Amino acid sequence: MYKFVKKTQKGGWMSLGGILLCITGSEAMFADLGHFSQLSIKIAFTSLVYPSLILAYMGQAAYLSQHHVLDNDYRIGFYVSVPEKLRWPVLVIAILAAVVGSQAIITGTFSIIKQCSALGCFPRVKIVHTSSKIHGQIYIPEINWILMILCLAVTIGFRDTKRMGNASGLAVITVMLVTTCLMSLVIVLCWQKSVFFAICFVFFFGTIEALYFSASLIKFLEGAWVPIALAFIFLIVMCVWHYGTLKKYEFDLQNKVSINWLLSLGPSLGIVRVRGIGLIHTELVSGIPAIFSHFVTNLPAFHQVLVFLCIKSVPVPHVRPEERFLVGHIGPRQYRIYRCIVRYGYRDVHKDDMEFEKDLVCSIAEFIRSGSVGINGANEDPYKDDDKMTVVGTCSSHTEGIQMSEDDVIVNIDSPGTSELREIQSPTVIKPKKRVRFVVPESPKIDREAMKELQELMEAREAGIAYILGHSYVKAKQGSSALKKLVINYGYEFLRRNTRVPSYALSVPHASTLEVGMIYHV
């Protein structure tokens, strides 16, 4: 290598960009870490991939050493060194290898997008888990379509393998250079090694990679600008989304309602409590969201039973039914306000509305029963925001606990018979009404307060359930800079309007849904 660079000098340095293409594919194997273990990749690379690469490159080198000058007018390449009889079979193998390599890049992109989305650095996308055993096997339809369109655009736009090779080479060496720099952080923070060791690591490998990087950079106008442009576009999208999401979450934390404000309103919350159950969706696992105070301030009426519902996805395939719900009180028991965290695995199927409602009400009833016998007593400090939560399963998981039965009964609603309406008599309305019954086990005995709480929950369930969803609009507050207004008011708002809504909103019955709009001035 040293003799080559010394003899060819500038020409040899410029050819390093082409030499780089010899390794643009071996790194794609590590994108399969989501599908395969580290041991399987090590075995495949050591026993199959590496020997095949060495044999292929040794064969090409041997051919080039014997054929310096060719009378024909075509360039020396891989297929020229292949014997005529084996050229078509080798072409088929090369196409299959390209398919395998592209599939590795696609799955690697899926994994990166999923991690970025989980960290709030990328807009929400649909993630389909294709395996119930391996968490990393996923499929993202939107990203798959974007990759297909970009591949077609680059192929049709360039129509030249040389320019496509330049773009691929710069992308790969940039990834390697960034990985080397990030590896120094792993050495210091994770491995607890000295800073000097990390600097030596970066200096040794970074020097070699910087040499290749500089050689690829001179091909910037010959196709290498494509990965830089795409990276810049995705960087802007990620920065805008992360900034807007962070500001929105900070607003939620700063403006969440304290328990003291709730207790100061009294058991009736200072508003009219109507019959029924109000399910308030929130992303917060503690505190009361600002959307609730915004609603009761403008419309002082709410349901007799309030449930702050938080749906969380956990990185396991399935959550057992007996561990599905986390239920707790907010404030004293007589307020009839509960917090419920519902946990789903990435392979769990969300139940339909009626079955979910039944499991939710049944879990709250079981929490009330268990709390009355001392598992989660209600005599905790009511001024604490983070009340203790109790793990409660679905109806099918606690057969010895409270069971709930529901059936529909027909109720005749006669039209009013006042003197003003006698001339215009409407026909009798036949309306089905839900009748709910709790089957309480005989032992252990529950106290009178818990029985009263169960009675109110039963009456509220008979009256129906209403879903209250917060619909927030993020705006830059007055006095903000022009750049912040551009990012929040236009960039983040455009991404929010054109990305997927949270998954729980898709399964909410529209007839029982109430959206509460609120403007977040960040």
C-alpha positions in Angstrom: 0.0 0.0 0.0 2.8 2.4 0.9 4.7 1.6 -2.3 1.6 2.1 -4.4 0.9 5.6 -2.9 4.6 6.6 -3.1 4.8 5.6 -6.8 1.5 7.0 -8.0 1.3 10.0 -5.6 -1.7 12.2 -6.6 -3.1 9.7 -9.0 -3.0 6.9 -6.4 -4.6 9.2 -3.8 -7.4 10.0 -6.2 -7.9 6.3 -6.9 -8.6 5.6 -3.2 -12.2 6.5 -3.8 -12.5 3.6 -6.2 -10.6 1.2 -3.9 -13.1 2.1 -1.2 -15.8 0.4 -3.2 -14.2 -2.9 -2.5 -15.5 -2.7 1.1 -18.8 -1.0 0.5 -21.0 -4.0 1.3 -19.2 -5.8 4.0 -20.5 -3.2 6.5 -24.0 -3.9 5.4 -23.9 -7.2 7.3 -24.0 -5.4 10.6 -27.3 -3.8 9.6 -28.8 -7.3 10.1 -28.1 -7.1 13.9 -31.9 -6.6 14.3 -32.6 -10.0 12.6 -29.6 -12.1 13.6 -27.3 -12.4 16.7 -23.7 -11.3 16.8 -22.5 -14.9 16.9 -24.3 -15.8 13.7 -22.8 -12.8 11.9 -19.3 -13.7 13.1 -19.6 -17.2 11.9 -21.0 -16.2 8.5 -18.3 -13.6 8.0 -15.4 -15.8 9.1 -16.5 -19.0 7.3 -18.2 -17.7 4.1 -18.1 -13.9 3.4 -14.4 -13.2 4.1 -13.0 -16.2 2.2 -15.2 -15.4 -0.8 -14.1 -11.8 -0.8 -10.4 -12.8 -0.6 -10.8 -15.4 -3.4 -12.7 -12.9 -5.7 -10.1 -10.1 -5.2 -7.1 -12.5 -5.6 -8.6 -13.7 -8.8 -9.0 -10.2 -10.1 -5.5 -9.2 -9.0 -4.1 -12.3 -10.8 -5.9 -11.4 -14.0 -4.7 -7.8 -13.9 -1.1 -8.9 -13.3 -1.2 -10.9 -16.6 -3.2 -8.5 -18.7 -1.7 -5.0 -18.4 -2.4 -4.1 -22.0 -5.5 -5.1 -23.9 -6.0 -4.5 -27.6 -9.8 -4.3 -27.1 -11.5 -1.0 -26.4 -13.4 -2.0 -23.3 -12.3 -1.3 -19.8 -10.9 -3.9 -17.4 -13.5 -4.8 -14.9 -14.8 -7.7 -12.8 -16.7 -9.4 -15.6 -13.7 -9.2 -17.9 -11.7 -11.4 -15.5 -14.5 -14.0 -15.3 -14.2 -16.8 -17.9 -16.7 -16.7 -20.7 -18.5 -19.8 -19.7 -19.0 -18.6 -16.2 -20.0 -15.1 -16.9 -23.8 -15.5 -16.9 -23.9 -17.6 -13.7 -21.6 -15.1 -12.0 -24.0 -12.3 -13.2 -26.9 -14.1 -11.5 -25.0 -14.5 -8.3 -24.0 -10.8 -8.4 -27.7 -9.8 -8.8 -28.7 -12.0 -5.9 -25.9 -10.5 -3.8 -27.1 -7.0 -4.6 -30.6 -8.0 -3.5 -29.2 -9.4 -0.2 -27.1 -6.2 0.4 -30.0 -3.9 -0.4 -32.2 -5.9 2.0 -29.7 -5.5 4.8 -29.6 -1.7 4.2 -33.4 -1.6 4.2 -33.7 -3.4 7.5 -31.0 -1.3 9.0 -32.9 1.8 7.9 -36.1 0.4 9.6 -34.2 -0.1 12.8 -32.7 3.4 12.8 -36.0 5.1 12.0 -37.7 3.1 14.8 -35.1 4.1 17.4 -35.2 7.8 16.2 -39.0 7.8 16.5 -38.9 6.3 20.0 -36.5 9.1 21.0 -38.8 11.7 19.6 -36.3 12.6 16.8 -38.4 11.5 13.8 -42.1 11.9 12.9 -44.4 9.0 13.9 -44.6 6.2 11.3 -46.4 2.9 11.2 -44.2 0.1 12.6 -45.3 -3.5 11.8 -43.6 -6.2 13.9 -43.1 -9.3 11.8 -41.9 -11.6 14.5 -43.3 -12.5 17.9 -39.9 -13.6 19.2 -37.3 -11.1 17.9 -38.0 -7.4 18.7 -35.8 -6.1 15.8 -37.7 -7.7 12.9 -39.9 -4.8 11.8 -41.4 -3.3 8.6 -42.2 0.4 8.0 -44.3 0.9 4.9 -43.7 4.7 4.5 -39.9 4.3 4.7 -40.0 1.4 2.3 -41.8 3.5 -0.3 -39.5 6.4 0.3 -36.4 4.2 -0.3 -37.9 2.8 -3.5 -38.6 6.3 -4.9 -35.1 7.5 -4.0 -33.5 4.5 -5.6 -35.5 5.0 -8.8 -34.7 8.7 -8.8 -31.0 8.2 -8.4 -30.8 5.4 -11.0 -32.9 7.4 -13.6 -31.1 10.6 -12.8 -27.5 9.4 -13.0 -27.7 6.5 -15.5 -24.1 5.9 -14.8 -22.5 3.4 -12.4 -19.5 5.6 -12.0 -21.5 8.4 -10.4 -23.5 6.0 -8.3 -20.3 4.5 -7.1 -19.0 7.9 -6.1 -22.2 8.6 -4.1 -22.0 5.2 -2.4 -18.3 5.6 -1.6 -18.7 8.9 0.1 -21.7 7.7 2.1 -19.9 4.6 3.4 -16.7 6.4 4.3 -18.6 9.1 6.1 -20.5 6.5 8.1 -17.2 4.9 9.0 -15.6 8.2 10.1 -18.6 9.1 12.2 -18.6 5.6 13.8 -15.0 6.0 14.7 -15.7 9.3 16.4 -18.6 7.9 18.3 -16.6 4.9 19.2 -14.3 7.1 21.3 -17.3 8.0 23.5 -18.1 4.3 23.9 -14.5 3.7 25.0 -14.6 6.5 27.6 -18.2 6.3 28.9 -19.1 2.6 28.5 -15.8 0.7 28.7 -14.4 3.2 31.3 -11.0 3.4 29.5 -8.7 6.4 29.6 -9.2 9.5 27.4 -5.6 9.0 26.0 -6.6 5.5 24.8 -9.7 6.9 23.0 -7.6 9.7 21.4 -5.1 7.1 20.1 -7.9 5.0 18.7 -9.4 8.0 16.8 -6.0 9.1 15.6 -5.0 5.7 14.2 -8.3 4.7 12.5 -9.4 8.3 11.9 -6.2 9.1 9.9 -6.8 6.1 7.5 -10.5 6.9 7.1 -9.8 10.7 6.6 -7.4 9.8 3.7 -10.2 7.8 2.0 -12.7 10.5 2.9 -10.6 13.3 1.3 -10.3 11.1 -1.9 -14.0 10.6 -2.1 -14.7 14.3 -1.4 -13.0 15.4 -4.6 -15.7 13.5 -6.5 -18.4 15.7 -4.9 -19.7 17.2 -8.1 -19.5 13.8 -9.9 -22.4 12.2 -7.9 -21.0 12.3 -4.3 -23.3 15.3 -3.5 -26.4 13.1 -3.4 -25.8 11.4 0.1 -24.8 14.8 1.5 -28.0 16.4 0.2 -30.2 13.6 1.5 -28.5 13.7 4.9 -29.0 17.4 5.1 -32.8 17.1 4.3 -33.3 14.3 6.9 -31.2 16.2 9.4 -33.5 19.3 9.0 -36.7 17.1 9.4 -35.3 15.4 12.5 -34.1 18.6 14.2 -37.5 20.4 13.5 -39.5 17.4 14.8 -37.3 16.9 17.9 -37.3 20.6 18.8 -41.1 20.9 18.4 -41.7 17.7 20.4 -39.4 18.8 23.1 -41.0 22.2 23.5 -44.5 20.6 23.5 -43.5 18.2 26.3 -41.9 21.0 28.3 -45.1 22.9 28.1 -47.1 19.9 29.3 -44.7 19.5 32.3 -44.8 23.2 33.2 -48.5 23.5 32.9 -49.8 20.3 34.3 -52.3 20.8 37.1 -51.1 20.1 40.6 -53.1 18.0 43.0 -53.5 21.0 45.3 -55.5 22.8 42.7 -57.7 19.7 42.3 -58.3 19.4 46.1 -59.1 23.1 46.4 -62.2 22.5 44.2 -63.8 20.1 46.6 -65.3 16.7 45.9 -67.5 18.1 43.1 -64.5 19.8 41.6 -66.4 23.1 41.5 -68.3 21.9 38.5 -71.5 20.0 37.6 -70.8 16.2 37.7 -73.0 14.5 35.1 -73.6 10.7 34.9 -71.1 8.6 33.0 -67.4 7.9 32.8 -65.0 10.3 31.2 -61.8 8.8 29.7 -59.2 11.5 29.3 -56.3 10.4 27.1 -52.9 11.7 28.2 -49.2 11.0 27.7 -48.3 11.9 31.3 -48.0 9.1 33.8 -48.1 11.6 36.7 -50.0 14.8 37.3 -53.1 16.1 35.6 -52.7 17.4 32.0 -53.3 21.0 31.2 -56.1 20.0 28.8 -58.3 19.0 31.7 -58.1 22.4 33.4 -58.6 24.1 30.0 -61.8 22.1 29.5 -63.4 22.6 33.0 -62.5 26.3 32.9 -64.4 26.9 29.7 -67.2 24.3 30.3 -67.8 23.7 34.0 -69.3 20.2 33.7 -67.8 16.8 33.8 -68.6 13.1 34.4 -69.1 11.6 37.8 -66.2 9.2 37.3 -63.0 10.5 35.7 -60.2 8.2 34.4 -56.9 9.6 33.1 -55.9 7.0 30.6 -52.3 6.5 29.5 -51.5 3.9 26.9 -47.9 2.7 26.8 -46.0 0.3 24.5 -43.3 -1.7 26.2 -40.4 -3.5 24.4 -41.6 -7.1 24.9 -43.7 -9.2 22.5 -46.7 -9.7 24.8 -47.9 -8.3 28.2 -49.7 -10.9 30.3 -53.4 -10.2 30.9 -52.8 -10.1 34.7 -50.3 -7.3 34.2 -52.1 -5.3 31.7 -53.5 -2.4 33.8 -51.9 -0.1 36.4 -54.7 1.6 38.4 -54.5 4.2 41.1 -56.5 7.0 42.8 -55.9 10.7 42.2 -56.8 12.6 45.3 -59.2 11.2 47.9 -61.6 8.4 47.1 -64.7 10.5 47.2 -63.4 12.5 44.2 -63.9 9.4 42.0 -60.8 10.2 39.9 -58.5 7.4 38.8 -55.3 7.0 36.8 -55.0 4.0 34.6 -51.9 3.0 32.6 -52.5 0.3 30.0 -49.5 -1.6 28.8 -49.2 -3.3 25.4 -46.4 -5.4 23.9 -45.4 -4.8 20.3 -47.2 -7.9 19.2 -50.3 -7.4 21.3 -53.5 -6.8 19.4 -55.5 -3.9 20.7 -59.0 -5.0 21.5 -62.2 -3.5 20.1 -64.0 -0.7 21.9 -66.6 -2.7 23.8 -64.2 -5.3 25.1 -61.6 -2.7 26.1 -64.2 -0.7 28.0 -65.3 -3.8 29.8 -61.8 -4.7 30.8 -61.0 -1.2 31.9 -64.1 -0.8 34.1 -63.6 -4.3 35.5 -60.0 -3.5 36.4 -61.1 -0.3 38.2 -63.7 -2.3 40.1 -61.1 -4.9 41.1 -58.8 -2.0 42.2 -61.5 -0.6 44.4 -62.2 -4.0 46.0 -58.5 -4.7 46.6 -57.9 -1.2 47.9 -60.6 -1.8 50.6 -58.8 -4.7 52.0 -55.4 -2.9 52.3 -53.5 -3.7 49.1 -53.6 0.0 48.1 -55.3 1.8 50.8 -56.9 5.1 50.1 -55.6 6.7 53.3 -52.4 7.7 51.5 -51.3 11.4 51.5 -53.8 13.0 49.1 -51.4 15.8 48.3 -48.9 13.5 46.7 -48.9 13.7 42.9 -47.5 10.2 42.3 -50.0 8.0 44.1 -49.2 4.3 44.4 -50.4 2.2 41.4 -51.7 -1.3 41.7 -51.2 -3.9 39.0 -54.6 -5.2 38.0 -55.4 -7.7 35.2 -58.2 -8.1 32.9 -61.5 -9.8 33.7 -60.3 -13.1 32.4 -57.1 -13.0 34.4 -58.6 -12.7 37.9 -61.4 -15.3 38.0 -61.5 -15.0 41.8 -62.0 -11.3 41.8 -64.9 -9.1 40.6 -66.6 -10.1 37.4 -68.9 -7.8 35.4 -72.0 -8.7 33.4 -73.6 -6.5 30.9 -76.9 -6.8 29.0 -79.2 -4.5 27.1 -82.8 -3.8 28.3 -85.4 -1.9 26.4 -86.7 1.3 28.0 -89.8 3.1 26.8 -89.4 6.8 26.8 -92.8 8.5 26.6 -93.1 11.9 25.0 -93.8 14.9 27.3 -97.5 15.5 28.0 -97.5 19.2 28.8 -100.2 21.5 27.5 -97.8 23.2 25.2 -96.9 20.0 23.4 -100.2 18.2 23.4 -101.0 19.1 19.8 -97.6 17.9 18.5 -97.2 14.5 20.0 -94.1 12.6 19.1 -94.3 8.8 19.1 -92.9 6.7 22.0 -89.2 6.2 21.7 -87.9 2.7 22.4 -84.3 3.1 23.5 -81.9 0.2 24.6 -80.3 0.8 27.9 -77.2 -1.0 29.2 -77.6 -2.8 32.6 -74.3 -3.5 34.4 -73.9 -5.8 37.4 -70.8 -6.5 39.4 -70.4 -10.0 40.8 -68.4 -9.5 44.1 -66.8 -12.5 45.8 -68.1 -13.3 49.3 -64.6 -13.1 50.8 -62.8 -11.1 51.8 -65.4 -8.6 52.9 -65.2 -5.1 51.6 -66.2 -2.0 53.5 -69.2 0.2 53.0 -67.2 3.0 51.3 -65.9 0.7 48.7 -69.5 -0.7 48.1 -70.7 2.9 47.5 -67.8 3.5 45.1 -68.6 0.3 43.2 -72.3 1.4 43.0 -71.3 4.8 41.5 -69.0 3.1 39.0 -71.7 0.7 38.0 -74.2 3.6 37.5 -71.6 5.5 35.5 -70.9 2.6 33.3 -74.7 2.2 32.6 -74.8 5.9 31.6 -72.0 5.4 29.0 -68.3 6.2 28.4 -67.1 9.4 26.7 -63.5 9.6 25.2 -61.9 13.0 25.7 -58.9 13.6 23.4 -56.5 16.5 23.6 -55.8 18.2 20.3 -52.9 20.6 20.8 -51.7 23.2 18.3 -48.1 24.4 18.9 -47.4 28.1 18.2 -44.3 30.2 18.8 -45.0 32.7 21.6 -44.9 36.4 21.0 -41.4 37.9 20.9 -39.8 34.7 19.5 -37.1 35.0 16.8 -38.0 34.6 13.1 -36.2 31.3 13.0 -38.2 29.9 15.9 -41.4 31.0 14.3 -40.4 29.4 11.0 -39.5 26.1 12.7 -42.6 25.9 15.0 -45.4 27.6 13.1 -44.6 26.1 9.7 -42.0 23.3 9.9 -43.3 21.4 12.9 -46.9 22.1 12.1 -46.5 20.8 8.6 -44.9 17.6 9.9 -47.6 17.1 12.6 -50.4 17.5 10.1 -48.9 15.0 7.7 -47.7 12.2 10.1 -49.6 9.5 11.8 -51.7 10.2 14.9 -51.1 8.2 18.1 -52.2 4.6 17.7 -54.9 4.8 20.5 -56.8 7.5 18.6 -57.5 5.1 15.7 -59.5 2.7 17.8 -61.6 5.3 19.7 -65.4 5.2 18.7 -66.2 8.5 16.9 -69.7 8.7 18.3 -68.4 8.9 21.8 -65.3 11.1 21.2 -64.8 14.7 22.2 -61.7 16.6 21.1 -60.6 19.5 23.2 -58.4 21.9 21.3 -55.7 23.9 23.0 -53.0 26.2 21.7 -49.5 25.7 23.2 -47.5 28.9 23.1 -43.9 27.7 23.4 
